[in-house]
């Protein structure tokens, strides 16, 4: 895509947008058919195809005032940003007519949240491309069945149509979906296997964290862990989620004194030392196995291979995955 020059030709045709007092600039433009979507409107703003009261405006978040006159210029077709998503080379582990399970990579948020820049790529952007390649209609509200943390890898279940989305969400609500995670932790838990039953809520001192202690409103949370292998002051655990709270496994393992290696948000002095010792620069948490019922009532079980850095960590710890 060619970058628009800093000042458009005087002969360029500027079109006046409808009044949008009190609205964000990108939200107003997304209502104009030429822009097709909010994300496309944001890209057009960034490229300089929008001005307010005669001056180029590059802020998609600009809140419009009653006196603002919004104008836009339609670029050549070749310069119009595509809204077909981003090719993230997503690994599909299972797929049928109703859903698919992908192996989520680390470092990419599932969807755009507060505090994220408008240009940051998400899994949703990758799914948009994947759906476009398959000729499927795409709606964010009807594809995401559950979530994984930004740094967590592994099985992510995606619905391919509204009916499937509703059916799969009901399975999560009724807790008939089985979710097993691998977690490499600091220290060796005792007992070797147990259920952690402790409610979780938003941390009162840090709104980006969850807690079972410093919190106001809490929700029930249960995690079962079992030690698969222990060696060199660390352990590989299999964790089964019986509820789906934000940061649940991370908070629960921290509560018993065994934080996940590489977890900067819930680290302790000991886990920080172990993370440095074993050169861990990622969150050692992986959504390993996922089981659910297909539309034909057949039980589907999917397993996601661990990432290379996780495998290398286990090798340094001299731990073999069973």
C-alpha positions in Angstrom: 0.0 0.0 0.0 1.4 3.4 -0.9 1.8 5.9 1.9 -0.3 9.1 1.2 1.7 12.2 0.8 1.5 14.8 3.7 -0.7 17.1 1.7 -3.3 15.9 -0.8 -3.7 17.7 -4.1 -6.1 20.6 -4.1 -7.9 18.8 -7.0 -8.7 15.8 -4.7 -12.4 15.4 -4.1 -13.2 15.8 -0.4 -16.6 14.5 0.7 -18.4 15.7 3.8 -19.3 13.1 6.4 -22.5 13.3 8.5 -22.5 15.2 11.7 -21.1 13.1 14.6 -20.9 15.3 17.7 -19.9 13.3 20.8 -18.8 10.3 18.8 -15.3 8.9 18.1 -14.1 9.7 14.6 -13.6 6.1 13.6 -17.1 5.2 14.8 -18.6 7.9 12.7 -16.7 6.9 9.6 -17.6 3.2 10.0 -21.2 4.1 9.3 -20.2 5.4 5.8 -20.5 2.5 3.2 -17.1 3.5 1.6 -15.3 2.5 4.7 -17.0 -0.8 5.2 -15.9 -1.3 8.8 -14.4 0.5 11.8 -11.0 -1.2 11.4 -10.8 0.0 7.8 -11.9 3.5 8.8 -9.0 3.5 11.3 -6.5 2.6 8.6 -7.8 5.3 6.3 -7.4 7.8 9.1 -3.8 6.7 9.7 -3.0 7.2 6.0 -4.3 10.8 6.0 -7.5 10.4 4.0 -9.6 12.2 6.7 -9.5 15.8 7.8 -11.5 17.9 10.3 -12.2 21.5 9.6 -9.7 21.5 6.8 -6.8 19.9 8.8 -5.6 16.3 8.5 -6.6 14.2 11.5 -4.7 11.1 12.4 -6.3 10.2 15.6 -9.0 7.5 15.2 -10.1 8.1 18.8 -10.8 11.9 18.3 -14.1 12.8 20.0 -16.0 15.0 17.6 -17.4 18.4 18.7 -20.5 20.2 17.3 -18.3 22.6 15.3 -16.3 19.9 13.6 -16.6 19.4 9.9 -15.4 16.0 9.0 -14.3 15.3 5.4 -12.8 12.3 3.7 -11.1 11.6 0.4 -11.5 8.3 -1.4 -8.1 7.0 -2.6 -7.4 4.9 -5.7 -8.8 1.4 -5.3 -5.2 0.0 -4.9 -4.8 2.2 -1.8 -8.0 1.1 0.0 -7.0 -1.1 3.0 -8.3 -4.6 2.9 -10.6 -5.7 5.7 -9.9 -9.4 5.2 -7.8 -9.8 8.3 -4.2 -10.8 8.7 -2.6 -14.1 7.7 -1.1 -15.3 11.0 -0.4 -18.8 9.6 -2.7 -20.2 12.3 -2.3 -24.0 13.0 -5.7 -25.7 12.7 -5.7 -28.9 14.8 -9.3 -30.0 14.1 -12.1 -28.8 11.9 -15.6 -29.8 10.8 -18.6 -27.9 9.4 -19.4 -26.3 12.7 -16.2 -25.5 14.5 -12.4 -25.6 14.5 -9.7 -25.9 17.1 -6.5 -23.9 16.6 -3.1 -24.0 18.3 -2.9 -20.4 19.6 0.6 -18.9 19.5 2.1 -17.0 22.4 2.3 -13.2 22.5 -0.9 -12.5 20.6 -4.1 -11.4 22.4 -7.3 -13.3 21.4 -9.2 -10.0 20.9 -8.6 -6.3 21.4 -8.9 -5.1 25.0 -8.5 -1.9 26.9 -5.1 -0.4 26.8 -4.2 -2.0 23.4 -3.3 0.1 20.4 -5.6 0.1 17.4 -2.8 -1.3 15.3 -2.0 -4.3 17.4 -2.8 -7.6 15.7 -5.0 -10.1 17.5 -6.1 -13.7 17.0 -9.4 -12.3 15.8 -7.6 -10.6 12.9 -6.1 -14.0 12.0 -9.5 -15.7 12.2 -11.0 -13.0 9.9 -8.5 -14.0 7.3 -9.0 -17.7 7.9 -12.8 -17.3 7.5 -12.4 -15.2 4.4 -10.2 -17.9 2.8 -13.0 -20.4 3.5 -15.7 -18.1 2.2 -17.4 -18.0 5.6 -19.2 -15.0 7.1 -17.4 -13.5 10.1 -18.6 -11.9 13.3 -16.5 -11.5 16.4 -19.4 -12.1 18.7 -20.3 -15.4 17.0 -16.9 -17.1 16.7 -15.1 -16.8 20.1 -16.3 -19.6 22.4 -13.8 -19.0 25.1 -10.5 -17.1 25.7 -6.8 -17.8 26.5 -4.4 -15.3 28.0 -2.2 -13.4 25.6 1.0 -15.4 26.6 -0.8 -18.8 26.8 -0.5 -21.2 24.0 -2.6 -24.2 22.9 -6.1 -25.3 22.1 -8.6 -22.5 21.3 -12.1 -23.5 20.2 -13.7 -21.4 17.5 -17.3 -21.6 16.2 -18.0 -21.3 12.5 -21.6 -20.3 12.6 -24.1 -18.7 15.1 -25.9 -22.0 15.9 -22.6 -23.8 16.7 -21.4 -20.8 18.8 -24.6 -21.1 21.0 -24.3 -24.8 21.3 -20.6 -24.8 22.3 -21.1 -22.0 24.8 -23.8 -24.0 26.5 -21.3 -26.8 26.9 -18.9 -24.4 28.6 -21.7 -23.1 30.8 -22.7 -26.7 31.8 -19.0 -27.6 32.3 -19.1 -30.6 30.0 -16.0 -29.3 28.1 -12.8 -30.8 29.4 -9.8 -28.5 29.5 -6.3 -29.7 30.6 -3.3 -27.4 30.7 0.4 -28.1 31.2 2.2 -25.8 33.6 5.9 -25.8 34.5 6.2 -24.5 38.1 8.7 -23.4 40.6 9.2 -26.0 43.3 7.5 -29.3 43.7 3.9 -29.2 45.1 2.9 -31.3 48.1 0.7 -33.2 47.9 1.5 -34.3 44.4 -2.1 -34.0 43.3 -5.0 -32.0 44.8 -8.0 -29.8 44.0 -7.6 -26.0 44.7 -11.0 -24.7 45.6 -10.6 -20.9 46.2 -12.8 -18.1 44.8 -11.1 -15.5 42.6 -11.9 -11.8 42.1 -10.2 -8.6 40.9 -7.2 -7.5 42.9 -8.1 -4.4 44.9 -4.6 -2.9 44.6 -3.9 -3.8 40.9 -6.8 -4.0 38.5 -4.7 -5.9 36.0 -4.4 -8.8 38.4 -6.7 -11.4 40.0 -6.5 -12.6 43.6 -8.1 -15.0 46.1 -7.2 -12.7 49.0 -7.1 -8.9 48.2 -10.4 -8.7 46.5 -13.9 -7.6 46.9 -16.4 -9.5 44.7 -15.3 -13.1 44.0 -16.5 -16.0 41.9 -16.1 -19.7 42.7 -13.0 -21.3 41.1 -11.8 -24.8 41.1 -8.6 -26.3 39.6 -7.3 -29.9 39.9 -3.6 -30.4 39.5 -1.5 -33.5 39.3 2.3 -33.7 39.2 3.5 -35.4 36.0 7.2 -35.1 36.6 9.4 -33.4 39.1 13.1 -32.7 38.7 15.8 -30.1 39.6 13.5 -28.0 41.8 10.7 -27.7 39.3 7.7 -29.7 38.3 5.5 -30.2 35.3 1.8 -30.2 36.2 -1.4 -31.2 34.4 -4.1 -28.8 35.5 -7.8 -29.5 34.9 -10.1 -26.4 34.9 -13.5 -26.9 36.4 -14.4 -23.2 36.1 -13.1 -20.6 33.7 -12.0 -17.5 35.7 -9.5 -15.0 34.4 -5.9 -16.1 35.2 -7.4 -19.0 37.2 -4.5 -21.5 37.0 -1.9 -18.8 37.5 -3.6 -17.4 40.6 -4.3 -20.8 42.1 -0.8 -22.1 41.6 0.6 -18.9 43.1 -1.7 -19.4 46.1 -0.1 -22.7 47.0 3.4 -21.3 46.6 4.2 -22.7 43.2 3.9 -20.0 40.5 4.3 -20.8 36.9 7.8 -20.2 35.6 8.0 -17.0 33.5 4.9 -15.5 35.1 5.9 -11.9 35.9 2.5 -11.0 37.1 2.2 -13.6 39.8 5.8 -14.4 40.6 7.4 -14.8 44.1 11.0 -14.4 45.1 11.6 -18.1 44.6 9.9 -18.3 41.2 11.7 -15.2 40.0 15.0 -16.9 40.9 14.0 -20.1 39.3 12.9 -18.3 36.2 16.3 -16.6 35.9 18.2 -19.8 36.6 16.4 -21.8 33.9 16.4 -18.9 31.4 12.6 -18.7 31.0 11.5 -15.8 28.9 7.9 -16.9 28.4 4.9 -18.0 30.4 5.2 -21.8 30.8 1.5 -22.5 30.5 -0.1 -24.4 27.6 -3.7 -25.4 26.9 -2.8 -29.0 26.2 -6.0 -30.9 25.7 -9.6 -30.0 24.9 -12.6 -32.3 24.7 -16.2 -31.3 23.7 -19.2 -32.8 21.9 -19.7 -32.2 18.2 -23.0 -31.3 16.6 -23.5 -35.0 16.0 -23.0 -35.8 19.7 -19.6 -37.3 19.0 -16.9 -36.6 21.6 -14.1 -34.7 20.1 -10.6 -34.7 21.8 -7.8 -32.5 20.6 -4.2 -32.2 21.8 -1.9 -29.3 21.0 1.8 -29.8 20.7 3.9 -27.6 23.0 5.9 -24.8 21.5 9.6 -25.1 20.9 10.6 -22.9 23.8 8.5 -24.9 26.2 10.1 -28.1 24.9 13.6 -26.7 25.4 12.7 -25.7 29.0 11.7 -29.2 29.8 15.0 -30.5 28.3 17.0 -28.1 30.5 15.1 -29.3 33.5 15.6 -32.9 32.4 11.8 -33.4 32.3 10.2 -35.6 29.7 6.5 -35.1 28.7 4.7 -38.4 29.5 
